[in-house]
Amino acid sequence: MDFMKILRSLEDFLYEVMTWLVFYPKTLWAILTAPIATLRYSDEQQGLPEEQQYLRTLNPILFLMLSLLLVHGVELAARSQAPGYSALPAFAQSESNLLIIRSLFFSAFPLSFALLLLGRTGQPIARNTLRGPFLAQCYTAAVFATLVGLGTNGALLQDERLRPAGGLLILLAAVWYLAVQSLWLSLELSVSRLTGFGLTVWATLRAAVGFVLAALILSAF
């Protein structure tokens, strides 16, 4: 076993993890302040060599996973004060299962929007064509997941003064997500904002219903 290789791997890992402290808030700020530009930035990255991609932000899938971990950490800290968590199904009360469920649920939205874009633009559904729009959509899905998760934690707390704030945050998350996705679709497909909104509602509902149906089917086995 080469000790220097192990040391180099540890060095690279430590550096990568520490850079998350810089690039996570940087990526979050970029999506919140310029969501359409960030989505297009992600599309542009697909034409670059892999080692040159996403040098100014976090990789979209990594950003989504870190967002879910952040929300889960907040939930763990608040769980002792949130009796509502005891009402979760038994399979969802396992920490690992809960993380997997959330990951699959919020990943269903990027997949739904990516499929919608490919279908509307007449592109074939293949691994190489699906990857770009899916990755881009992970950016907005991550912000949506973060806001919904934090809002849910607030709504389940015992302190009734914080519950309305949690509900308001969930509402703002939904409004922000629908607005950004509607604008993105209207620009990408050259359709009206109203048409973009209708397509957004359809893609969102398809993702949510599809996930629920898949979960029900899997739970039956």
Summary of the structure (lengths in Angstrom):
residues: 221
radius of gyration: 19.0
end to end distance: 44.0
largest distance: 61.6
contacts: 649
relative contact order: 0.11
helix: 84%
strand: 0%
